[in-house]
Amino acid sequence: MNYLSKLLVFAIFFTIAIIPGVAQSLDQPVTYGGIHFKIPADWFYNTKSFPNGNKTINSGKSGEPNSFTVNKVNADLSIQQGIDLINDQLSQIEFFKNAVFSKPVVNTFNEYNSKVSNFSISYNGTNFKGKLISFKINNKLYIVMLMGTEDYYNGKLVQNIMSTVEII
């Protein structure tokens, strides 16, 4: 392969590697109920507040199965109980009936002590992967849930979104 051919191959690989990162910059800040994170500008988000003080922020891109959700639970629950609570609630939803959840493991999420449970679902012939992350700050329980295609689950975008989560 001559020099010009090598340069062309390098340019193609460089473009493929850079364009997804540029297209997925996190330009939209989301702040609600003491929770802050950033998502791509072409994503939507909605918020919900419940009478018991619980707060939810759900985000994703319209027409795509990928989502990122943060919940603030206003109850005196342990980190493990948070994971158990979400698992129980999800098992009531048809979409999650055949989900397989891993045993929660102790982890760190953005410097917060946490427990993490991964899950997988096959629904209408499509495979999805997800993760539940439960952590506590100032006696408040927070649960992050991400779910989507395997590319999203394993990709840089969701890692970048997760790295922006702050409790303020």
C-alpha positions, 0 to 999 in steps of 0.5 A: 500500500503506497503512502497516499492509500495509507493516508486515505485509509487513515482519513476514513477511519479517523472520520468514522471515529470522530463523527459519532462523537461530534454528532452526540455532544451533550448540549442540553442540560437537564436539571430537576428536583436536585438532579442534573445531567446532560443529554444530546440536543436532539433528545427529549426529556420529561419530568414527573413529581409524585405526591410522596416527593419522588421525582423522575426525569426520563430522557431519550431520542424520539423514535429510538428505543434508547433511554436514560432515567434518573429517579429520586426516591423519597423513602427510607430505603437502603441501596439494595432495597432501591434495586429490589423496588425497581426490579419488582416494579419493572416485573409488573410491566409486560415489556419486562416480563422476560427480563433477566436481572443480574445479582446487584454488585457493590460499585461506585457511580460518579464517586457515590457508593452504589449497587449495580444490576444489569439486565437483558430483555428480548422483546418482539425479536429485538434484544435490549440491555440495561442497567440499574444503579442505586445510590444514596446521598443525604438520606435520599435514594437515587436510581439511574436506569439506562436501557436500549440496544446493545450498541447504546448500552456499550457505547460512549454516548451513555457513558458520557451521559452517566458521567454528567450526573450530579446531585445538586 
